[in-house]
């Protein structure tokens, strides 16, 4: 896991306690309603289940305002870790090899005025980036790990290089050339935080309830929902 360089907000302090590695990953792969599952995204009337969610919180604070510059939400049917750093060139996060469905939604402070004075809060809707990120990361690379800030992907095949194994799962990168990928159109996606709870006493009880909308470049309207446990990563 990357070294914490700055303690930016109370949320980041909590994260440092909550997510010290994949062994603390409290995502449970369980649907709230297994009979009629709804944790996932719907495309052309088909639900693609994503029973795990993570939020990666920026800790570089390049504009020096003591707030994260961005939050990245990942919805997946696999697991995510940043234990392996940038083992896959340009890929700050590693994904378990059983991942076949993945959503990435990146929320920048610069396009959401409320984040300038506060943190992600319940009852708020945020604009999601639909462009290539141009901020330079700690390695001097001007990308965010993928060619687009936000996407929805399914029928994925993880890369053949396994960086390592944690709790019986191998971790690798997700090549964008393998699978079906939907990129955001000129209409920026949105994500609504219905509820969020980071439990400092029992971190495994941390939860989130979110809805998101996503129009891709071919005009497909995609909707997503998740309610359940929350894993957090420092970026």
C-alpha positions, 0 to 999 in steps of 0.5 A, spaced: 500 500 500 502 506 498 505 510 504 500 516 507 504 522 505 499 527 508 493 527 513 488 531 509 481 530 512 478 526 518 475 521 512 483 520 510 484 519 518 479 514 518 481 510 512 488 509 515 485 505 520 480 502 516 484 499 510 491 497 512 491 492 506 486 487 503 486 483 509 481 488 512 477 488 506 470 488 509 466 487 502 462 481 503 460 479 496 453 479 499 447 482 496 442 485 500 436 481 497 439 475 494 432 473 491 432 479 487 439 482 486 440 490 485 447 491 486 450 492 479 449 496 473 443 495 468 445 496 461 439 494 455 435 491 461 440 486 463 443 487 470 451 486 471 452 484 478 457 488 482 457 486 489 463 490 492 464 497 492 471 501 494 472 508 494 479 511 493 481 517 496 486 522 493 492 524 498 496 528 494 492 534 495 496 538 489 492 544 490 494 545 497 487 546 500 487 540 505 481 537 501 482 530 497 483 533 489 478 527 487 475 520 489 474 514 485 469 509 486 470 502 483 464 497 483 466 490 481 464 483 482 472 482 484 476 485 489 481 491 489 488 492 492 493 497 491 498 493 495 502 492 489 502 500 487 504 501 480 506 494 478 502 494 472 505 500 468 500 506 469 495 501 474 495 504 481 490 499 483 490 491 482 484 487 481 483 480 483 483 475 477 476 473 478 474 480 476 469 480 470 465 486 471 468 493 473 465 500 474 470 506 475 467 513 476 472 519 478 469 525 482 474 531 482 473 537 487 474 542 481 468 540 478 464 539 484 464 546 488 461 543 494 467 539 495 472 545 496 469 546 503 467 539 505 467 532 503 463 526 500 456 527 504 450 523 504 444 526 500 449 529 495 449 528 487 456 529 484 458 530 477 463 524 475 469 526 470 468 524 463 474 526 460 482 524 460 485 526 467 491 531 466 493 531 473 500 528 474 501 523 479 506 521 484 510 518 478 510 524 473 505 520 469 499 524 466 494 518 466 489 515 472 491 508 470 486 507 465 485 511 458 479 514 461 477 517 468 470 513 468 468 507 464 463 501 465 466 494 463 464 487 463 466 480 460 473 482 462 479 478 462 484 480 467 491 480 465 496 474 465 501 477 469 499 476 476 503 481 481 501 477 487 496 473 491 492 475 497 487 471 501 487 466 496 486 471 490 491 473 485 491 480 483 493 483 476 491 489 471 485 489 467 487 491 460 482 495 456 483 491 450 479 485 453 472 485 454 466 490 453 467 497 455 463 503 455 466 510 456 462 516 458 459 521 453 459 529 453 453 528 458 457 527 464 455 521 469 453 523 476 453 519 482 448 520 488 450 518 495 444 516 499 447 514 505 454 513 508 457 511 514 464 510 516 464 506 523 471 508 527 469 503 532 468 497 528 471 499 521 468 492 518 461 495 519 462 501 514 457 502 509 454 506 503 448 506 499 449 510 492 446 510 485 449 513 479 447 514 472 451 513 466 450 515 458 455 512 454 458 514 447 453 510 443 447 513 447 446 507 451 443 510 458 446 505 464 444 506 471 447 503 477 446 502 484 449 499 490 448 498 498 452 495 502 459 494 505 464 499 503 472 498 502 476 504 502 483 505 499 488 511 500 490 514 493 
